Amino acid sequence: DGGGGGAGGAGGGSGDGVEVLLVGRETEGPDDKVLRLRGDVDLGFLFNTVRAFYLWRYLAKHHIDDCQWFAKVDADTFVNKEALKERLQRYFNPAELHYLGSIKTTLLGSGRKLPFTVNAAVLSREVLRQAGPWLEVCIDDLARRKLGRGAEDIDLAYCLDFHGSVVAGKIGATHEMMSRGMSKVGGAKTMLPAASGACTLLQHPVHSEDMLKMHAELEGLVEARPAPAFG
């Protein structure tokens, strides 16, 4: 269940409570699983910020009441959507201002450290509702000051921080793993971390040929879990 296609993947709610869409004008796939936005043009990696802001603005304008949480995930990031859904439901309120993910920091020109999320960004409905007008300003600012070039993760964090004082927060603990090559050399039999298993929320990077393997591994872990005890 990874995102894919150009600007990445977007998630919303329906059916089992989670809907995963690929995003991109040229992305192949069923029409009900690919979000093709009018005017979305792939000009290369350096211009991904404009595409991502365009996606967030579209969701804020047209789908804000359809979902409690909205996520955009890079194409090479594996998402355990059920674990992510459960964690959001248990520990976070979509009516509050939440911008969540795996956190890194960058140093602004002022000397202040700015936290930002990498590979995946999860916004509560309330953040996205308020961010609609902010995104309009940020898109215009990006085009005027940097000719549309940017660093998508950092630019989103700056936009939310500058206009709404919304600061990125951790969605869970970070677990460092061996690289794909080192894992193979070491004879690793699984791709999901042993420490968390079925509770893993996000994993990056995951090569395209490993996505389905990891999904099958996750399904096996979920099926093997003991049923919760009641009494």
Protein Blocks (a to p, Z undefined) as FASTA:
>chain_A
ZZeehjbpcdddehjopacddedfklgcdfklcccdehiacebjklmmmmmmmmmmmmmm
mmmmmpmbdcdddfkbccdfklmmmmmmmmpcfkbccdeddddddddfkopacdddehia
cddfklmmmmmmmmmmmmmmmmmmnnopacfklmmmmmmmmmnopacddfbdcdddddfk
lmmmnopabfbdfklmmmombdcdddfklmmmmmmmmmmmmmmpccddeZZ
